[in-house]
């Protein structure tokens, strides 16, 4: 969605859901180039993406596809706003939902 702000830059807001059973490499190979393409074309606009990516950002150091996802997002100047676990149970904690 593109929002027009008469007092400032336009904004693009998107949402993404990656089903947990979807192959992570396929998602990264198909989604991330599209994201970069949009970001390059719309570089003068504020850009937000929210979603359930199902990549645990706590595992960027230990899981290749999570690292690839995080690197691609940050290379498009998209930084996570949620950095603490969003799902906590007795055995683990994850950060899989983000803005």
C-alpha positions in Angstrom: 0.0 0.0 0.0 1.3 3.5 -0.8 0.3 6.3 1.5 0.5 9.8 0.3 1.5 12.3 3.0 1.0 16.0 1.9 3.4 17.2 4.6 6.2 14.7 4.0 7.5 11.8 2.0 5.2 9.1 0.7 5.2 5.8 2.5 5.0 2.2 1.3 3.6 -0.3 3.8 3.6 -4.1 3.1 3.0 -7.3 4.9 4.6 -10.7 4.4 3.7 -14.1 5.7 6.0 -17.1 5.2 4.3 -20.3 6.1 6.6 -22.4 8.4 6.6 -25.3 6.0 7.7 -23.1 3.0 11.3 -23.8 2.1 13.4 -21.0 3.5 15.9 -20.9 0.6 13.1 -20.7 -2.0 11.5 -17.8 0.0 14.8 -16.0 0.2 15.6 -16.6 -3.5 12.2 -15.3 -4.7 11.2 -12.7 -2.1 14.5 -10.9 -1.4 15.3 -9.9 -5.0 11.8 -8.4 -5.3 12.3 -6.5 -2.1 15.5 -5.0 -3.3 14.0 -4.1 -6.6 11.1 -2.3 -4.9 13.5 -0.6 -2.5 15.7 0.6 -5.3 12.7 2.1 -7.3 11.2 3.7 -4.2 14.3 4.9 -2.5 12.8 8.3 -1.7 9.9 6.9 0.2 9.5 5.7 3.8 9.3 1.9 3.7 7.7 -0.5 6.2 7.2 -4.2 6.1 5.4 -6.1 8.9 4.8 -9.8 9.1 5.3 -13.3 10.3 8.5 -14.2 8.5 9.1 -17.4 10.5 12.8 -16.7 10.6 14.0 -16.6 14.2 16.1 -13.5 14.4 17.8 -14.9 17.5 19.5 -17.4 15.2 21.2 -15.1 12.7 24.6 -16.5 13.9 23.7 -20.2 13.7 21.2 -20.6 10.8 22.3 -19.7 7.2 18.9 -18.8 5.7 18.0 -16.7 8.7 21.3 -14.9 8.3 20.6 -14.5 4.6 17.2 -13.1 5.3 18.5 -10.6 7.9 21.4 -9.5 5.7 19.0 -8.9 2.8 16.6 -6.9 4.9 19.3 -4.7 6.4 21.0 -4.2 3.0 17.6 -2.6 2.0 17.9 -0.4 5.1 15.1 -2.3 6.8 15.9 -2.8 10.5 13.8 -4.9 12.9 11.8 -3.0 15.5 11.2 -6.1 17.6 14.4 -7.4 19.1 13.2 -9.3 22.1 11.4 -12.7 21.9 7.8 -12.6 20.8 7.2 -16.2 21.7 8.5 -17.7 24.9 7.9 -21.1 26.4 9.7 -23.2 29.0 12.2 -24.6 26.4 12.8 -21.8 24.0 12.3 -18.2 22.9 11.9 -16.9 19.3 11.6 -13.6 17.4 9.7 -14.6 14.3 7.2 -11.8 14.0 8.5 -8.4 13.1 8.0 -4.9 11.7 
